[in-house]
Amino acid sequence: MFVGGIRMSSTQVELTWKGAIAYIRINRESRRNSLDNATIIEFLRLLEEVRRSETVCLVVTGEGDRAFCAGSDIKALASYSAADAEYHTYLFQKLAETLDEMPCATIAAIEGACLGGGLEIALACDYRIAASNATFGFPEITVGALPTGGGTVRAPRAIGLSRSRELMLFGDRIPAERAESIGLISSLAPPGETRSIALERAKELASKTNRDSVKLLKAILVGGAGVSAKAGHLMAYLADVSLVRSESFKQGVSSFGETPQASTSPKA
């Protein structure tokens, strides 16, 4: 995807950097990019690399066009011991939580099916671009399971409790057009173009701002959602005070109005 970028890869997950943009791809197309324990552990390791870098924006996607991520690898899950299955739930929650708390902006580029844990991963991202023929759903209840990767928290925040109940209780798949209309995804794209559009959005963001601003903005958006207006205003004030004293703020003010350039330093 990135020509000349810095690449860190494994069999299951690949991380590529170019400048201030990171790109993670799940490489399990034969399993519809579903996740077993080993894949989640590798995913978490690569997210830690991104977290420790100066990345401004991270794009997350799956290999091929059949699925962004079909959630848990059911074949692997069926072979797990009770302890390994419990560990799988823990890992999936940790993965979604880590994505949600990344100090950089995160964009999900969704082609094909985005189901169960895959939808929970997408919901943990800041912005979701989906192909117009993509499908979405929480099918866990149809196999006697539950959405335990944060979907019961993040879906109601995105689309409301009533629609979340409908999706999770019936386990139905919905088309991308409806997913956009209810706020489950941010925007639609022609099939096959979500990744290129996501990268353009990432470049646009990286050219406009810096890691510190993104990190603080995300913190006050999430933190402010659960507190009073007064407390939220105080959080925003304190964050802004810390920013205006920073070197990045001084550089931003002095260069305001100039044509911005994205950072070319991929690591801290």
Secondary structure in CASP SS format (residue, H / E / C, confidence):
PFRMAT SS
TARGET T0000
AUTHOR 0000-0000-0000
METHOD secondary structure of the structure
MODEL  1
M C 1.00
F C 1.00
V C 1.00
G C 1.00
G C 1.00
I E 1.00
R E 1.00
M E 1.00
S E 1.00
S C 1.00
T C 1.00
Q C 1.00
V E 1.00
E E 1.00
L E 1.00
T E 1.00
W E 1.00
K E 1.00
G C 1.00
A C 1.00
I E 1.00
A E 1.00
Y E 1.00
I E 1.00
R E 1.00
I E 1.00
N C 1.00
R C 1.00
E H 1.00
S H 1.00
R H 1.00
R C 1.00
N C 1.00
S C 1.00
L E 1.00
D C 1.00
N H 1.00
A H 1.00
T H 1.00
I H 1.00
I H 1.00
E H 1.00
F H 1.00
L H 1.00
R H 1.00
L H 1.00
L H 1.00
E H 1.00
E H 1.00
V H 1.00
R H 1.00
R C 1.00
S C 1.00
E C 1.00
T C 1.00
V C 1.00
C E 1.00
L E 1.00
V E 1.00
V E 1.00
T E 1.00
G E 1.00
E C 1.00
G C 1.00
D C 1.00
R C 1.00
A E 1.00
F E 1.00
C E 1.00
A C 1.00
G C 1.00
S E 1.00
D C 1.00
I H 1.00
K H 1.00
A H 1.00
L H 1.00
A H 1.00
S H 1.00
Y C 1.00
S C 1.00
A H 1.00
A H 1.00
D H 1.00
A H 1.00
E H 1.00
Y H 1.00
H H 1.00
T H 1.00
Y H 1.00
L H 1.00
F H 1.00
Q H 1.00
K H 1.00
L H 1.00
A H 1.00
E H 1.00
T H 1.00
L H 1.00
D H 1.00
E C 1.00
M C 1.00
P C 1.00
C C 1.00
A E 1.00
T E 1.00
I E 1.00
A E 1.00
A E 1.00
I E 1.00
E C 1.00
G C 1.00
A E 1.00
C E 1.00
L E 1.00
G C 1.00
G H 1.00
G H 1.00
L H 1.00
E H 1.00
I H 1.00
A H 1.00
L H 1.00
A C 1.00
C C 1.00
D C 1.00
Y E 1.00
R E 1.00
I E 1.00
A E 1.00
A E 1.00
S C 1.00
N C 1.00
A C 1.00
T E 1.00
F E 1.00
G E 1.00
F C 1.00
P H 1.00
E H 1.00
I H 1.00
T H 1.00
V H 1.00
G C 1.00
A C 1.00
L C 1.00
P C 1.00
T C 1.00
G C 1.00
G C 1.00
G H 1.00
T H 1.00
V H 1.00
R H 1.00
A H 1.00
P H 1.00
R H 1.00
A H 1.00
I H 1.00
G C 1.00
L H 1.00
S H 1.00
R H 1.00
S H 1.00
R H 1.00
E H 1.00
L H 1.00
M H 1.00
L H 1.00
F H 1.00
G C 1.00
D C 1.00
R E 1.00
I E 1.00
P E 1.00
A H 1.00
E H 1.00
R H 1.00
A H 1.00
E H 1.00
S H 1.00
I C 1.00
G C 1.00
L C 1.00
I C 1.00
S C 1.00
S E 1.00
L E 1.00
A E 1.00
P C 1.00
P C 1.00
G C 1.00
E C 1.00
T H 1.00
R H 1.00
S H 1.00
I H 1.00
A H 1.00
L H 1.00
E H 1.00
R H 1.00
A H 1.00
K H 1.00
E H 1.00
L H 1.00
A H 1.00
S H 1.00
K H 1.00
T C 1.00
N C 1.00
R H 1.00
D H 1.00
S H 1.00
V H 1.00
K H 1.00
L H 1.00
L H 1.00
K H 1.00
A H 1.00
I H 1.00
L H 1.00
V H 1.00
G H 1.00
G H 1.00
A C 1.00
G C 1.00
V C 1.00
S C 1.00
A H 1.00
K H 1.00
A H 1.00
G H 1.00
H H 1.00
L H 1.00
M H 1.00
A H 1.00
Y H 1.00
L H 1.00
A H 1.00
D H 1.00
V H 1.00
S H 1.00
L H 1.00
V H 1.00
R C 1.00
S C 1.00
E H 1.00
S H 1.00
F H 1.00
K H 1.00
Q H 1.00
G H 1.00
V H 1.00
S H 1.00
S C 1.00
F C 1.00
G C 1.00
E C 1.00
T C 1.00
P C 1.00
Q C 1.00
A C 1.00
S C 1.00
T C 1.00
S C 1.00
P C 1.00
K C 1.00
A C 1.00
END
